[in-house]
Amino acid sequence: MAVSNVKGVTKGVYKYKPHEHELVKIKDGNARDELTAAAIGQTCVRESAIVIVLSAVYERTTQRYGDRGIRYVQMEAGHAAQNLYLQALSLNLGTVVVGALKDQEVRKILKMPDEEYPLYLMPVGKI
Ligand SMILES: Cc1cc2nc3c(=O)[nH]c(=O)nc-3n(C[C@H](O)[C@H](O)[C@H](O)COP(=O)(O)O)c2cc1C
C-alpha cells in the first residue's frame, strides 16, 4: 500500500503482514507519481490518498491445485477487491479497480520479488 495523504500516517510504502495483521513500512516518501506512471498515467491513482496494491504469488496455490490454482487466485483477488469496494463505501470513500499496470514497475516500487504478480491497484480517497 502506498500512502500519500492520510492524517496521522507517514507517507511511504507499506506491506501488510496478514499473520501479524499489521502494516510494516518498507519505503519512505510519496510513491504516488511513480505508481501513476506504472498505471499508464491514470489520474485516479495520482489523486488518491492511498493506493492499495493486491498481488499474488501463484505458486503458493498452484502447488496444491495445479493450473486450476491460477483461476482460484484470480477469483480470490476479485473477492478481496469487492470487499474493498464495500469497505470504502461504508467509510464514505471512493475506489476503483485499476488493472492496466506495468508489472515490473509496480514490483520495483513495492519491492516485490519476480514470483509475485501485482494484480490490482485500488486508489482510495474522498469522493
Ligand atoms: C478487473 C478490471 C480492471 C480494469 N482496469 C481498468 C483500468 O486500469 N483502467 C481503465 O480505464 N479501465 C479499467 N477497467 C475497465 C473499467 O472498469 C470500465 O469497464 C471501462 O472503463 C468502461 O466503462 P464504461 O462502461 O462506464 O464506459 C477495468 C475493468 C476490470 C473488470
Ligand as a Chemical Component Dictionary entry (heavy atoms), coordinates in Angstrom:
data_LIG
# 
_chem_comp.id                   LIG 
_chem_comp.type                 NON-POLYMER 
_chem_comp.pdbx_formal_charge   0 
_chem_comp.three_letter_code    LIG 
# 
loop_
_chem_comp_atom.comp_id 
_chem_comp_atom.atom_id 
_chem_comp_atom.alt_atom_id 
_chem_comp_atom.type_symbol 
_chem_comp_atom.charge 
_chem_comp_atom.model_Cartn_x 
_chem_comp_atom.model_Cartn_y 
_chem_comp_atom.model_Cartn_z 
_chem_comp_atom.pdbx_ordinal 
LIG C1  C1  C 0 -10.587 -6.060 -13.446 1  
LIG C2  C2  C 0 -10.767 -4.817 -14.252 2  
LIG C3  C3  C 0 -9.742  -3.891 -14.317 3  
LIG C4  C4  C 0 -9.897  -2.718 -15.061 4  
LIG N1  N1  N 0 -8.897  -1.807 -15.099 5  
LIG C5  C5  C 0 -9.077  -0.661 -15.774 6  
LIG C6  C6  C 0 -8.058  0.337  -15.806 7  
LIG O1  O1  O 0 -6.978  0.170  -15.237 8  
LIG N2  N2  N 0 -8.313  1.456  -16.484 9  
LIG C7  C7  C 0 -9.498  1.676  -17.140 10 
LIG O2  O2  O 0 -9.684  2.736  -17.740 11 
LIG N3  N3  N 0 -10.472 0.736  -17.114 12 
LIG C8  C8  C 0 -10.284 -0.406 -16.456 13 
LIG N4  N4  N 0 -11.258 -1.346 -16.449 14 
LIG C9  C9  C 0 -12.483 -1.092 -17.224 15 
LIG C10 C10 C 0 -13.435 -0.148 -16.486 16 
LIG O3  O3  O 0 -13.761 -0.617 -15.215 17 
LIG C11 C11 C 0 -14.705 0.066  -17.272 18 
LIG O4  O4  O 0 -15.274 -1.155 -17.528 19 
LIG C12 C12 C 0 -14.416 0.751  -18.557 20 
LIG O5  O5  O 0 -13.723 1.926  -18.279 21 
LIG C13 C13 C 0 -15.731 1.059  -19.320 22 
LIG O6  O6  O 0 -16.565 1.822  -18.500 23 
LIG P1  P1  P 0 -17.966 2.363  -19.010 24 
LIG O7  O7  O 0 -18.722 1.136  -19.415 25 
LIG O8  O8  O 0 -18.562 3.043  -17.815 26 
LIG O9  O9  O 0 -17.661 3.287  -20.142 27 
LIG C14 C14 C 0 -11.104 -2.492 -15.744 28 
LIG C15 C15 C 0 -12.121 -3.442 -15.670 29 
LIG C16 C16 C 0 -11.966 -4.581 -14.933 30 
LIG C17 C17 C 0 -13.106 -5.582 -14.879 31 
# 
loop_
_chem_comp_bond.comp_id 
_chem_comp_bond.atom_id_1 
_chem_comp_bond.atom_id_2 
_chem_comp_bond.value_order 
_chem_comp_bond.pdbx_ordinal 
LIG C1  C2  SING 1  
LIG C2  C3  SING 2  
LIG C2  C16 DOUB 3  
LIG C3  C4  DOUB 4  
LIG C4  N1  SING 5  
LIG C4  C14 SING 6  
LIG N1  C5  DOUB 7  
LIG C5  C6  SING 8  
LIG C5  C8  SING 9  
LIG C6  O1  DOUB 10 
LIG C6  N2  SING 11 
LIG N2  C7  SING 12 
LIG C7  O2  DOUB 13 
LIG C7  N3  SING 14 
LIG N3  C8  DOUB 15 
LIG C8  N4  SING 16 
LIG N4  C9  SING 17 
LIG N4  C14 SING 18 
LIG C9  C10 SING 19 
LIG C10 O3  SING 20 
LIG C10 C11 SING 21 
LIG C11 O4  SING 22 
LIG C11 C12 SING 23 
LIG C12 O5  SING 24 
LIG C12 C13 SING 25 
LIG C13 O6  SING 26 
LIG O6  P1  SING 27 
LIG P1  O7  DOUB 28 
LIG P1  O8  SING 29 
LIG P1  O9  SING 30 
LIG C14 C15 DOUB 31 
LIG C15 C16 SING 32 
LIG C16 C17 SING 33 
# 
